[in-house]
Amino acid sequence: MTGRKRKGISGGLAATAMAGLAACQGTPQAAVPDTATDTAAIEAVLDQLETAWAAGDGPGFAAPFAPDADFATWFGLRVTGAQAVAGGHTAIFNGIYKGTGARFELAGWRLLTPDVALVQVDGWVTPPGAEPEGPAEVHPLLVLKRAGEGWEIAAFQNTPVLNPAATGGDIRKMK
């Protein structure tokens, strides 16, 4: 690595550029993704998570997860599979997060391949029906894969937003 930051292009511009290069080289052209359609489908996944959270519905929360999905909680617990995600969320919806809401806002996304997207989210846990206040509490990072006309969650890493001043910037002091 030369130390220079790489700048990339994303979304429809990247697909258009790749399609143009493929055409110039005489190779078969991949379908150009419809960015607006994909964005709407990704937001629909986030809406499904919010709706299930508000209903306290663990299986509903897990519905957009692939059967073999990986999930990492904000405190580092790792689980595998939509059934495990459903069970864990049923437990928290009956416990610490009973009666709460959640907001998941799309912060950005990009295609890693034509059928795999990296999705950045801003998230909050709220009182029922309340709007989020202040900066995001978590920054989930999702890997989505195409499933039919939409997307399913292959991986979900729930990262809390912490105040580095509380630890002097040393993650070891959080233990």
C-alpha positions in Angstrom: 0.0 0.0 0.0 1.3 3.4 -0.9 -0.4 5.2 1.9 -2.7 7.0 -0.4 -6.4 6.8 0.2 -8.3 5.0 -2.6 -11.4 6.8 -3.9 -14.1 4.7 -5.2 -17.3 5.2 -7.0 -20.5 3.7 -5.8 -24.0 2.7 -6.8 -25.3 3.4 -10.3 -22.2 5.3 -11.3 -19.9 2.3 -10.6 -22.2 -0.1 -12.4 -22.4 2.2 -15.4 -18.7 2.5 -15.5 -18.2 -1.3 -15.2 -20.8 -1.9 -17.9 -19.1 0.6 -20.2 -15.7 -1.1 -19.7 -17.2 -4.5 -20.3 -18.8 -3.2 -23.6 -15.4 -1.8 -24.7 -13.7 -5.1 -24.0 -16.3 -7.1 -25.9 -17.2 -9.1 -22.8 -20.8 -9.9 -21.7 -22.3 -7.0 -19.8 -23.7 -7.5 -16.3 -27.1 -6.1 -15.5 -26.8 -2.5 -14.2 -28.4 -2.4 -10.8 -31.4 -0.1 -10.3 -30.2 2.0 -7.4 -33.6 3.5 -6.5 -35.2 0.0 -6.5 -32.4 -1.4 -4.4 -32.4 1.5 -2.0 -36.2 1.0 -1.5 -35.8 -2.7 -1.0 -33.0 -2.2 1.6 -35.1 0.4 3.4 -38.0 -2.1 3.4 -35.7 -4.5 5.3 -35.0 -1.8 7.9 -38.7 -1.0 8.1 -39.5 -4.7 8.7 -37.0 -4.7 11.6 -38.6 -1.5 13.1 -42.1 -2.9 12.8 -41.3 -6.2 14.4 -39.4 -4.4 17.2 -42.4 -2.2 17.9 -44.6 -5.2 18.1 -42.2 -7.1 20.4 -42.1 -9.8 17.7 -38.8 -11.8 17.8 -39.7 -14.1 14.9 -40.8 -11.1 12.9 -37.5 -9.3 13.6 -35.7 -12.4 12.4 -37.8 -12.8 9.2 -35.5 -10.8 6.9 -32.4 -12.8 8.1 -31.0 -15.6 6.0 -31.4 -19.0 7.7 -27.6 -19.1 8.3 -27.2 -15.4 9.1 -24.5 -14.2 11.5 -25.5 -11.7 14.2 -23.2 -9.9 16.6 -24.8 -8.0 19.5 -23.6 -4.6 20.7 -21.9 -6.4 23.6 -20.1 -9.0 21.5 -22.3 -12.1 21.7 -22.3 -13.9 18.4 -25.2 -16.1 17.2 -25.8 -17.9 14.0 -29.1 -18.5 12.2 -32.4 -16.7 11.9 -33.8 -19.0 14.6 -31.2 -17.8 17.1 -31.9 -14.2 16.2 -35.6 -14.8 16.7 -35.0 -16.4 20.1 -32.6 -13.7 21.3 -35.0 -10.9 20.3 -38.0 -12.6 21.8 -36.1 -12.7 25.1 -35.1 -9.0 25.0 -38.6 -8.0 23.8 -40.0 -9.7 26.9 -37.2 -8.3 29.1 -35.0 -5.2 29.0 -36.5 -3.8 25.8 -40.2 -4.6 26.5 -42.4 -1.9 25.2 -39.7 0.0 23.4 -39.4 1.0 19.7 -36.4 1.1 17.4 -35.4 3.3 14.5 -33.1 2.1 11.8 -32.1 4.8 9.3 -30.1 4.0 6.2 -26.8 5.9 6.4 -25.4 4.5 3.2 -24.8 1.4 1.2 -22.8 0.0 -1.7 -22.6 -3.1 -3.7 -19.7 -5.5 -3.1 -20.9 -7.7 -5.9 -24.1 -7.5 -8.0 -25.9 -9.6 -5.3 -24.2 -8.5 -2.1 -24.5 -5.1 -0.4 -22.7 -3.6 2.5 -25.2 -1.4 4.4 -24.5 1.2 7.1 -27.3 2.1 9.5 -27.9 4.6 12.3 -30.0 3.1 15.1 -31.8 4.2 18.2 -33.9 2.4 20.9 -36.8 4.7 21.7 -39.9 4.8 24.0 -42.9 3.5 22.1 -43.9 5.7 19.2 -41.2 8.3 20.0 -38.8 9.8 17.5 -35.1 9.4 18.2 -33.3 12.2 20.0 -29.7 13.1 19.5 -27.0 11.2 17.6 -27.4 7.5 16.8 -26.8 5.1 19.7 -25.6 2.2 17.5 -24.2 1.9 14.0 -25.2 -1.5 12.7 -23.3 -2.8 9.7 -25.2 -5.3 7.6 -24.3 -7.5 4.8 -27.3 -8.2 2.6 -27.7 -10.7 -0.2 -30.2 -10.7 -3.0 -33.2 -12.9 -2.4 -35.7 -12.9 -5.2 -36.8 -9.3 -5.8 -35.5 -8.1 -2.4 -32.7 -8.6 0.0 -32.0 -10.7 3.1 -29.6 -10.2 5.9 -26.5 -12.4 5.8 -24.7 -10.6 8.6 -25.6 -8.0 11.2 -22.9 -6.4 13.4 -24.4 -4.1 16.0 -21.8 -1.6 17.1 -22.6 0.9 19.9 -21.6 4.5 19.7 -19.4 5.1 22.7 -17.7 8.1 24.2 -14.0 7.6 23.8 -13.3 10.3 26.4 -14.8 8.0 29.0 -11.9 5.5 28.4 -9.2 7.9 27.2 -9.6 6.2 23.9 -8.5 2.8 25.3 -11.0 0.0 24.6 -9.3 -2.2 27.2 -10.7 0.2 29.9 -14.2 -0.8 28.9 -13.9 -4.3 30.4 
